[in-house]
Amino acid sequence: MNSAKIQYKGLFFCSILGVFLSIHQGCAYKKTNAPDLLLDNQQIVTEVNQEAKRYDCDILVITCIDYRFAVANQEFINETLGLRDNYDHISIPGSILNLVNPETSELVFSKFALSVRLHLIKRVVVISHKDCGGYGGSVSFGSELAEHETLCADLRKARSLLLEKYPTLEVDLFLESLIPEGDQAKVYFEKIQ
Ligand SMILES: [Zn+2]
């Protein structure tokens, strides 16, 4: 195991608690000076859809923690897939890498179990991405083709593992890529069969 993978494995174990507290790590870009909204114990109010008041939802979405994809993921999940107010969202460093890794998969599955059991999940959407730090980035694959094939194979393996545990689940797989276009960058989603 190379040092990047060892570091990442360490990050996984240290982060797993933070993940479920929705702490996103590693974002060094555009650090903001957020206003101190909780000054003097001020209460912050956010309106939610009436649908969000139920105690179950149909779908569990699994993504990597990578901040570069966070906004695109939300738009894709809410608007493109039309899942707004109807999904649990679990972010895992390296996403499927830790799901298919025998050393970490049980820990990851133990977190899924609560969602599947408590919220009566019927469908899982797994989104993996290229240039993932969990794999050592795109460079570690040697070629674009090798990266694509490895990530697709891991996605399919993740689906098999999910179906082994929960045979009635519907599992959708997506692979996303961050592509520079001029001064901008766009995130492309590919459905994997
Ligand atoms: Zn990643």
Boltz pocket constraint, residues with backbone or C-beta under 6 A from the ligand:
constraints:
  - pocket:
      binder: B
      contacts: [[A, 64], [A, 65], [A, 66], [A, 92], [A, 93], [A, 94], [A, 95], [A, 129], [A, 131], [A, 132], [A, 133], [A, 134]]
      max_distance: 6.0
